[in-house]
Amino acid sequence: MPASGAGYSLRVKKRLLVLVTLLSLIWQGSAVAHADGALPQADVTCSITATGVQFGTSMKFTSGTTTIGTLSYDWEYAILTPGADPATSTSYSSRKPLYSTTTNGTSLTYDQLLILAGNKSDAVLSVFATVKNANAGSITTNSSGMGCFADLRVVKKGIDDLATQVKDAEAKAAADKKAAEQAAIDAQKVQDDFVVKLADFKDVKASIDNLLSGKSPFFTLNATLTTSLLRADKYSIPAFPRSKADLDALTLLLDGDGTTPGLNQDLDTAIDGIDAYTAQMQAAAAAALAKASASKKVTTITCIKGKVTKKVKGVKPKCPTGYRLKK
């Protein structure tokens, strides 16, 4: 069965997954093919992390049967001769042991790599792994496969880049959080403002319904205003939660936009109009009553005939025949 660890990556803060491939793999050791019972060579892969380099191993089984027991990994490193080709195994110094692990991966910080390189920040190191298989009391050691080399200049830049990415990600997360908090505040304000506007609408509608129930002839004479007032009956209260568009629509219905009057203005116009119409009708009725009363007023006139005087009472009284009105 194949061992895990074909590639490694670092999950940095805020779940930021960054994988920066280093330079290359180099050959050092015999071929990948293996005999029955032996392990294939372990090739090393590497990737930059937030603090250094993560190394891992992978084995490719091509034929035969191998019983896997307890695996361990012996790690080694070599330093590139300055100016030499890093992809050629003969360009490196002799290998030096690092340590052994029971997992198929290990990590080295930049500072650890720098120490291994003799504090030379422009050095290139190659890391190798040899796998041991302990099974039924015997240990089988395979030859190492490809190593993975790390240029410390690339590592340092990668760490700096990752740090920048983490910083940027944190800044973005903070900005997103602030924006989300403000959006929540704004959304709540919309709900609160809508509740206030809805209460206003219900009050206005009740007043409109009360006016219309009076069936004043004023509304027959002002059909356009009546139609505008009836918008209150057609308004449908939106379901919760209400959006900014819902709030704007209700505000427009109540307050208008400067061109089209709102229900508040229509209500004021109707109240003033009914008051004026009522006053006008009352004045006309009073005038008619006064005129009617005046036409039925009883008066007294004095009529004379020679030395005879006679008073006559009545509505529009007249002197008897032979008498004349005394002036």
MARSE-847924 format. One record per residue (C-alpha): x, y, z. Coordinates in pm, 1 decimal, padded with zeros to 6 digits, always signed. Layout:
<xx: X	yy: Y	zz: Z>
...
//
This chain:
<xx: +00000.0	yy: +00000.0	zz: +00000.0>
<xx: +00129.2	yy: +00348.1	zz: -00072.1>
<xx: +00234.8	yy: +00576.0	zz: +00209.1>
<xx: +00050.6	yy: +00908.0	zz: +00238.6>
<xx: +00208.7	yy: +01252.9	zz: +00203.7>
<xx: +00235.9	yy: +01314.5	zz: -00170.2>
<xx: +00227.3	yy: +01689.9	zz: -00108.6>
<xx: +00200.0	yy: +01930.3	zz: +00178.9>
<xx: +00046.3	yy: +02265.8	zz: +00238.4>
<xx: -00004.4	yy: +02501.5	zz: +00526.9>
<xx: -00343.9	yy: +02619.0	zz: +00644.4>
<xx: -00267.4	yy: +02961.2	zz: +00779.8>
<xx: -00488.3	yy: +03190.6	zz: +00986.4>
<xx: -00846.5	yy: +03249.1	zz: +00880.9>
<xx: -00834.2	yy: +02926.7	zz: +00678.6>
<xx: -00610.0	yy: +03082.4	zz: +00419.3>
<xx: -00461.8	yy: +02794.2	zz: +00221.6>
<xx: -00131.9	yy: +02886.4	zz: +00062.5>
<xx: +00090.4	yy: +02647.4	zz: -00125.8>
<xx: +00416.1	yy: +02779.5	zz: -00261.9>
<xx: +00622.0	yy: +02524.1	zz: -00451.6>
<xx: +00994.1	yy: +02541.8	zz: -00402.8>
<xx: +01239.5	yy: +02478.2	zz: -00681.5>
<xx: +01262.2	yy: +02115.1	zz: -00781.1>
<xx: +01330.4	yy: +01755.5	zz: -00689.8>
<xx: +01671.2	yy: +01601.7	zz: -00747.4>
<xx: +01774.8	yy: +01237.7	zz: -00788.3>
<xx: +02001.4	yy: +01076.9	zz: -00535.4>
<xx: +01989.8	yy: +00697.5	zz: -00505.2>
<xx: +01888.7	yy: +00396.0	zz: -00709.4>
<xx: +01588.0	yy: +00339.6	zz: -00934.2>
<xx: +01224.3	yy: +00336.9	zz: -00816.9>
<xx: +01158.9	yy: -00026.3	zz: -00911.6>
<xx: +01175.7	yy: -00266.2	zz: -00618.0>
<xx: +01194.2	yy: -00639.9	zz: -00551.1>
<xx: +00940.6	yy: -00848.6	zz: -00365.3>
<xx: +00922.8	yy: -00752.3	zz: -00000.9>
<xx: +01110.4	yy: -00424.7	zz: -00040.1>
<xx: +00978.5	yy: -00069.2	zz: -00021.0>
<xx: +01004.6	yy: +00170.2	zz: -00313.0>
<xx: +01219.6	yy: +00475.6	zz: -00269.7>
<xx: +01073.3	yy: +00770.3	zz: -00081.9>
<xx: +01069.4	yy: +01089.7	zz: -00285.7>
<xx: +01067.7	yy: +01412.3	zz: -00087.8>
<xx: +00835.8	yy: +01700.4	zz: -00171.3>
<xx: +00841.3	yy: +02040.6	zz: -00005.9>
<xx: +00637.7	yy: +02358.6	zz: +00024.3>
<xx: +00681.8	yy: +02691.0	zz: +00198.2>
<xx: +00485.6	yy: +02750.3	zz: +00518.0>
<xx: +00435.2	yy: +03058.7	zz: +00732.0>
<xx: +00752.2	yy: +02979.4	zz: +00928.8>
<xx: +00973.0	yy: +02774.7	zz: +00698.5>
<xx: +00944.9	yy: +02462.5	zz: +00484.3>
<xx: +00726.5	yy: +02151.8	zz: +00515.1>
<xx: +00883.4	yy: +01835.1	zz: +00379.9>
<xx: +00694.4	yy: +01519.0	zz: +00299.1>
<xx: +00759.9	yy: +01180.4	zz: +00138.4>
<xx: +00575.0	yy: +00974.1	zz: -00116.7>
<xx: +00632.4	yy: +00620.5	zz: -00239.8>
<xx: +00510.0	yy: +00473.3	zz: -00562.7>
<xx: +00449.6	yy: +00097.6	zz: -00563.0>
<xx: +00492.9	yy: -00044.8	zz: -00911.6>
<xx: +00507.1	yy: -00423.6	zz: -00865.2>
<xx: +00546.9	yy: -00702.0	zz: -00613.6>
<xx: +00394.1	yy: -00746.2	zz: -00271.1>
<xx: +00513.8	yy: -00560.6	zz: +00035.3>
<xx: +00386.3	yy: -00609.6	zz: +00386.6>
<xx: +00383.6	yy: -00279.4	zz: +00566.1>
<xx: +00462.4	yy: -00288.0	zz: +00935.3>
<xx: +00582.1	yy: +00012.9	zz: +01130.8>
<xx: +00738.1	yy: +00279.1	zz: +00911.7>
<xx: +01000.7	yy: +00528.0	zz: +01021.8>
<xx: +01184.6	yy: +00793.1	zz: +00825.8>
<xx: +01548.7	yy: +00895.4	zz: +00850.3>
<xx: +01596.0	yy: +01253.5	zz: +00734.4>
<xx: +01919.2	yy: +01393.1	zz: +00591.2>
<xx: +02032.0	yy: +01714.8	zz: +00429.8>
<xx: +02305.7	yy: +01837.8	zz: +00200.6>
<xx: +02435.3	yy: +02187.2	zz: +00112.0>
<xx: +02467.0	yy: +02302.7	zz: -00248.9>
<xx: +02810.3	yy: +02407.1	zz: -00364.2>
<xx: +02782.3	yy: +02781.9	zz: -00436.8>
<xx: +02713.8	yy: +02845.4	zz: -00804.8>
<xx: +02649.6	yy: +02476.3	zz: -00884.4>
<xx: +02337.3	yy: +02332.4	zz: -01048.0>
<xx: +02086.1	yy: +02261.3	zz: -00767.3>
<xx: +01913.6	yy: +01993.9	zz: -00976.1>
<xx: +02226.7	yy: +01776.6	zz: -00992.8>
<xx: +02305.2	yy: +01547.4	zz: -00699.0>
<xx: +02683.2	yy: +01586.3	zz: -00741.4>
<xx: +02645.5	yy: +01960.9	zz: -00678.8>
<xx: +02587.1	yy: +01898.9	zz: -00308.5>
<xx: +02806.3	yy: +01825.8	zz: -00011.5>
<xx: +02793.1	yy: +01488.8	zz: +00154.3>
<xx: +02467.1	yy: +01424.5	zz: +00336.0>
<xx: +02434.7	yy: +01487.3	zz: +00706.1>
<xx: +02174.8	yy: +01329.6	zz: +00933.7>
<xx: +01891.6	yy: +01534.9	zz: +01076.6>
<xx: +01669.5	yy: +01303.0	zz: +01280.4>
<xx: +01415.8	yy: +01021.9	zz: +01246.6>
<xx: +01036.9	yy: +01049.8	zz: +01252.8>
<xx: +00748.4	yy: +00805.1	zz: +01261.6>
<xx: +00543.9	yy: +01024.1	zz: +01031.4>
<xx: +00612.0	yy: +01078.9	zz: +00663.6>
<xx: +00657.9	yy: +01452.2	zz: +00702.0>
<xx: +00863.2	yy: +01704.8	zz: +00891.2>
<xx: +00902.7	yy: +02078.8	zz: +00898.8>
<xx: +01198.7	yy: +02308.6	zz: +00943.8>
<xx: +01173.1	yy: +02675.7	zz: +01027.7>
<xx: +01368.8	yy: +02933.6	zz: +00834.2>
<xx: +01594.8	yy: +02985.1	zz: +01135.7>
<xx: +01660.7	yy: +02610.6	zz: +01157.7>
<xx: +01744.8	yy: +02596.6	zz: +00787.6>
<xx: +01969.1	yy: +02898.9	zz: +00825.7>
<xx: +02162.0	yy: +02727.5	zz: +01106.2>
<xx: +02199.8	yy: +02411.6	zz: +00897.3>
<xx: +02335.2	yy: +02631.3	zz: +00615.9>
<xx: +02593.4	yy: +02788.8	zz: +00843.2>
<xx: +02395.2	yy: +03115.0	zz: +00863.8>
<xx: +02434.5	yy: +03175.2	zz: +00492.5>
<xx: +02107.9	yy: +03335.0	zz: +00381.2>
<xx: +02176.0	yy: +03263.2	zz: +00012.5>
<xx: +02242.2	yy: +02891.7	zz: +00065.7>
<xx: +02049.7	yy: +02605.4	zz: -00094.6>
<xx: +01977.5	yy: +02287.1	zz: +00101.4>
<xx: +01842.0	yy: +01957.1	zz: -00023.5>
<xx: +01654.4	yy: +01724.9	zz: +00213.4>
<xx: +01629.9	yy: +01347.9	zz: +00166.6>
<xx: +01437.8	yy: +01070.7	zz: +00343.6>
<xx: +01511.4	yy: +00701.1	zz: +00384.3>
<xx: +01220.0	yy: +00478.2	zz: +00485.7>
<xx: +01253.6	yy: +00186.7	zz: +00726.8>
<xx: +00989.5	yy: -00084.7	zz: +00752.1>
<xx: +00981.8	yy: -00279.7	zz: +01077.9>
<xx: +00779.3	yy: -00595.7	zz: +01028.2>
<xx: +00776.9	yy: -00923.8	zz: +01224.0>
<xx: +01098.5	yy: -00842.3	zz: +01403.0>
<xx: +01296.2	yy: -00749.9	zz: +01094.3>
<xx: +01375.3	yy: -00405.9	zz: +00955.3>
<xx: +01403.2	yy: -00334.2	zz: +00583.3>
<xx: +01576.2	yy: -00012.1	zz: +00483.4>
<xx: +01529.8	yy: +00118.1	zz: +00129.1>
<xx: +01754.3	yy: +00356.2	zz: -00055.0>
<xx: +01646.9	yy: +00720.7	zz: -00064.8>
<xx: +01474.8	yy: +00863.4	zz: -00367.8>
<xx: +01452.4	yy: +01218.1	zz: -00490.7>
<xx: +01535.5	yy: +01499.3	zz: -00252.4>
<xx: +01374.6	yy: +01840.5	zz: -00248.0>
<xx: +01593.2	yy: +02148.2	zz: -00232.5>
<xx: +01514.8	yy: +02477.4	zz: -00065.0>
<xx: +01673.7	yy: +02805.5	zz: -00165.3>
<xx: +01676.9	yy: +03013.0	zz: +00154.2>
<xx: +01620.5	yy: +03332.5	zz: -00043.7>
<xx: +01304.3	yy: +03181.7	zz: -00193.5>
<xx: +01199.7	yy: +03053.6	zz: +00148.1>
<xx: +01242.2	yy: +03394.1	zz: +00309.6>
<xx: +01046.6	yy: +03567.2	zz: +00033.6>
<xx: +00775.6	yy: +03301.2	zz: +00053.5>
<xx: +00742.2	yy: +03349.8	zz: +00428.9>
<xx: +00721.3	yy: +03726.2	zz: +00382.3>
<xx: +00462.8	yy: +03683.2	zz: +00106.5>
<xx: +00257.3	yy: +03450.2	zz: +00324.8>
<xx: +00279.0	yy: +03697.2	zz: +00613.0>
<xx: +00156.0	yy: +03971.7	zz: +00381.8>
<xx: -00126.0	yy: +03750.1	zz: +00260.0>
<xx: -00222.3	yy: +03665.6	zz: +00618.0>
<xx: -00211.7	yy: +04034.0	zz: +00713.1>
<xx: -00419.9	yy: +04126.3	zz: +00409.6>
<xx: -00662.4	yy: +03843.7	zz: +00483.9>
<xx: -00697.3	yy: +03955.8	zz: +00844.1>
<xx: -00749.9	yy: +04315.8	zz: +00735.6>
<xx: -01013.2	yy: +04204.5	zz: +00485.7>
<xx: -01178.9	yy: +03983.8	zz: +00746.9>
<xx: -01186.8	yy: +04277.6	zz: +00989.7>
<xx: -01330.8	yy: +04505.2	zz: +00721.2>
<xx: -01586.2	yy: +04240.1	zz: +00623.3>
<xx: -01682.7	yy: +04194.8	zz: +00989.0>
<xx: -01722.3	yy: +04569.0	zz: +01035.1>
<xx: -01928.0	yy: +04591.0	zz: +00716.5>
<xx: -02144.0	yy: +04298.9	zz: +00828.7>
<xx: -02198.8	yy: +04460.6	zz: +01169.5>
<xx: -02293.5	yy: +04790.0	zz: +01004.9>
<xx: -02523.7	yy: +04605.5	zz: +00764.5>
<xx: -02692.7	yy: +04440.3	zz: +01062.9>
<xx: -02734.5	yy: +04780.0	zz: +01229.9>
<xx: -02874.5	yy: +04929.2	zz: +00909.2>
<xx: -03109.2	yy: +04634.4	zz: +00863.5>
<xx: -03239.6	yy: +04670.0	zz: +01218.9>
<xx: -03288.9	yy: +05042.5	zz: +01168.3>
<xx: -03496.2	yy: +04966.9	zz: +00857.6>
<xx: -03715.2	yy: +04733.7	zz: +01065.1>
<xx: -03754.5	yy: +04993.1	zz: +01342.1>
<xx: -03826.2	yy: +05279.3	zz: +01099.3>
<xx: -04079.5	yy: +05063.5	zz: +00915.5>
<xx: -04266.8	yy: +04991.8	zz: +01239.4>
<xx: -04293.1	yy: +05366.6	zz: +01304.9>
<xx: -04407.7	yy: +05438.4	zz: +00948.9>
<xx: -04658.8	yy: +05155.4	zz: +00961.7>
<xx: -04813.1	yy: +05299.5	zz: +01278.0>
<xx: -04840.2	yy: +05637.1	zz: +01101.5>
<xx: -05003.4	yy: +05469.3	zz: +00803.2>
<xx: -05261.8	yy: +05294.1	zz: +01019.0>
<xx: -05351.7	yy: +05625.6	zz: +01187.2>
<xx: -05381.7	yy: +05801.6	zz: +00851.3>
<xx: -05591.0	yy: +05520.9	zz: +00703.3>
<xx: -05826.6	yy: +05525.5	zz: +01001.4>
<xx: -05876.6	yy: +05900.9	zz: +00953.8>
<xx: -05935.0	yy: +05857.6	zz: +00579.5>
<xx: -06186.8	yy: +05578.2	zz: +00640.0>
<xx: -06367.4	yy: +05800.0	zz: +00891.2>
<xx: -06388.4	yy: +06087.6	zz: +00642.6>
<xx: -06508.5	yy: +05870.4	zz: +00356.6>
<xx: -06769.0	yy: +05701.9	zz: +00575.8>
<xx: -06935.9	yy: +06041.8	zz: +00615.6>
<xx: -07018.8	yy: +06034.5	zz: +00244.2>
<xx: -06981.4	yy: +06406.3	zz: +00211.4>
<xx: -07083.7	yy: +06547.2	zz: -00128.9>
<xx: -06738.2	yy: +06706.3	zz: -00122.4>
<xx: -06586.6	yy: +06374.9	zz: -00237.3>
<xx: -06824.8	yy: +06353.5	zz: -00532.7>
<xx: -06716.1	yy: +06701.3	zz: -00634.7>
<xx: -06346.6	yy: +06609.2	zz: -00595.1>
<xx: -06309.2	yy: +06269.5	zz: -00764.7>
<xx: -05930.5	yy: +06299.2	zz: -00817.0>
<xx: -05867.8	yy: +06358.0	zz: -00447.8>
<xx: -06103.0	yy: +06074.3	zz: -00356.6>
<xx: -05915.6	yy: +05832.8	zz: -00584.8>
<xx: -05585.4	yy: +05941.4	zz: -00429.4>
<xx: -05721.9	yy: +05880.2	zz: -00078.4>
<xx: -05835.0	yy: +05530.6	zz: -00177.0>
<xx: -05467.9	yy: +05431.7	zz: -00225.8>
<xx: -05472.0	yy: +05353.9	zz: +00145.8>
<xx: -05711.5	yy: +05065.8	zz: +00080.2>
<xx: -05488.8	yy: +04922.0	zz: -00191.1>
<xx: -05168.8	yy: +04918.0	zz: +00016.5>
<xx: -05054.2	yy: +04568.5	zz: +00116.0>
<xx: -04829.5	yy: +04542.9	zz: +00423.8>
<xx: -04513.9	yy: +04344.8	zz: +00330.4>
<xx: -04409.2	yy: +04036.8	zz: +00526.1>
<xx: -04130.8	yy: +04051.2	zz: +00785.2>
<xx: -03843.0	yy: +04123.8	zz: +00753.2>
<xx: -03903.6	yy: +04443.4	zz: +00560.1>
<xx: -03646.5	yy: +04569.0	zz: +00313.6>
<xx: -03519.6	yy: +04920.8	zz: +00251.8>
<xx: -03735.0	yy: +04920.7	zz: -00062.7>
<xx: -04042.6	yy: +04839.9	zz: +00150.7>
<xx: -03962.9	yy: +05132.5	zz: +00380.8>
<xx: -03908.7	yy: +05368.3	zz: +00087.4>
<xx: -04237.0	yy: +05262.0	zz: -00074.1>
<xx: -04435.5	yy: +05324.0	zz: +00244.9>
<xx: -04260.0	yy: +05657.0	zz: +00300.3>
<xx: -04348.0	yy: +05762.2	zz: -00055.1>
<xx: -04710.7	yy: +05659.0	zz: -00003.3>
<xx: -04737.6	yy: +05862.3	zz: +00315.7>
<xx: -04523.8	yy: +06166.2	zz: +00236.3>
<xx: -04515.6	yy: +06187.9	zz: -00144.3>
<xx: -04217.5	yy: +06297.2	zz: -00349.8>
<xx: -04283.9	yy: +06663.5	zz: -00421.1>
<xx: -04467.0	yy: +06579.0	zz: -00742.4>
<xx: -04721.5	yy: +06323.5	zz: -00629.8>
<xx: -04883.8	yy: +06404.1	zz: -00293.9>
<xx: -04875.0	yy: +06149.9	zz: -00013.4>
<xx: -05167.3	yy: +06031.4	zz: +00195.1>
<xx: -05079.0	yy: +06278.4	zz: +00469.6>
<xx: -05117.2	yy: +06570.0	zz: +00226.8>
<xx: -05433.6	yy: +06419.2	zz: +00075.2>
<xx: -05583.3	yy: +06383.3	zz: +00422.7>
<xx: -05504.9	yy: +06745.7	zz: +00511.4>
<xx: -05651.5	yy: +06859.1	zz: +00178.7>
<xx: -05967.7	yy: +06655.6	zz: +00237.0>
<xx: -06013.9	yy: +06783.9	zz: +00593.0>
<xx: -05966.3	yy: +07146.1	zz: +00486.5>
<xx: -06189.1	yy: +07091.3	zz: +00182.5>
<xx: -06469.5	yy: +06935.8	zz: +00384.9>
<xx: -06447.6	yy: +07217.1	zz: +00641.3>
<xx: -06465.7	yy: +07479.1	zz: +00366.3>
<xx: -06745.9	yy: +07294.7	zz: +00185.0>
<xx: -06942.8	yy: +07256.0	zz: +00508.3>
<xx: -06898.0	yy: +07623.4	zz: +00593.4>
<xx: -07008.8	yy: +07721.2	zz: +00243.0>
<xx: -07318.9	yy: +07499.6	zz: +00263.8>
<xx: -07405.8	yy: +07637.4	zz: +00607.7>
<xx: -07371.3	yy: +07997.0	zz: +00484.7>
<xx: -07591.3	yy: +07925.3	zz: +00184.3>
<xx: -07853.5	yy: +07761.3	zz: +00405.8>
<xx: -07849.2	yy: +08058.1	zz: +00642.6>
<xx: -07892.3	yy: +08300.1	zz: +00354.6>
<xx: -08179.3	yy: +08098.7	zz: +00215.2>
<xx: -08339.4	yy: +08082.1	zz: +00556.6>
<xx: -08299.3	yy: +08457.5	zz: +00603.7>
<xx: -08448.6	yy: +08518.3	zz: +00263.5>
<xx: -08738.4	yy: +08288.7	zz: +00336.5>
<xx: -08795.7	yy: +08451.0	zz: +00672.2>
<xx: -08781.4	yy: +08794.5	zz: +00519.3>
<xx: -09038.9	yy: +08702.1	zz: +00259.1>
<xx: -09286.6	yy: +08595.4	zz: +00533.0>
<xx: -09245.2	yy: +08900.9	zz: +00759.1>
<xx: -09575.4	yy: +09063.7	zz: +00878.6>
<xx: -09579.8	yy: +09443.1	zz: +00848.3>
<xx: -09835.0	yy: +09716.7	zz: +00937.1>
<xx: -09932.0	yy: +09998.3	zz: +00703.8>
<xx: -10158.3	yy: +10303.6	zz: +00758.3>
<xx: -10429.6	yy: +10375.1	zz: +00506.4>
<xx: -10641.5	yy: +10695.0	zz: +00490.9>
<xx: -10969.8	yy: +10792.0	zz: +00323.0>
<xx: -11060.6	yy: +11153.6	zz: +00377.2>
<xx: -11045.4	yy: +11205.2	zz: +00753.7>
<xx: -11069.1	yy: +10828.4	zz: +00820.6>
<xx: -10747.7	yy: +10641.5	zz: +00912.5>
<xx: -10714.0	yy: +10261.4	zz: +00904.8>
<xx: -10419.3	yy: +10032.4	zz: +00992.7>
<xx: -10370.2	yy: +09713.2	zz: +00791.8>
<xx: -10140.9	yy: +09420.7	zz: +00901.6>
<xx: -10013.2	yy: +09130.0	zz: +00692.1>
<xx: -09749.0	yy: +08997.4	zz: +00460.7>
<xx: -09722.3	yy: +09257.3	zz: +00193.2>
<xx: -10036.2	yy: +09436.1	zz: +00316.2>
<xx: -10244.4	yy: +09653.9	zz: +00082.0>
<xx: -10487.7	yy: +09936.9	zz: +00150.9>
<xx: -10857.5	yy: +09859.6	zz: +00103.0>
<xx: -11035.0	yy: +09998.6	zz: -00199.4>
<xx: -11091.4	yy: +10372.8	zz: -00168.8>
<xx: -10803.2	yy: +10406.1	zz: +00078.2>
<xx: -10458.7	yy: +10528.5	zz: +00005.5>
<xx: -10135.5	yy: +10453.0	zz: +00177.8>
<xx: -10027.2	yy: +10710.1	zz: +00424.0>
<xx: -09676.5	yy: +10813.5	zz: +00362.0>
//
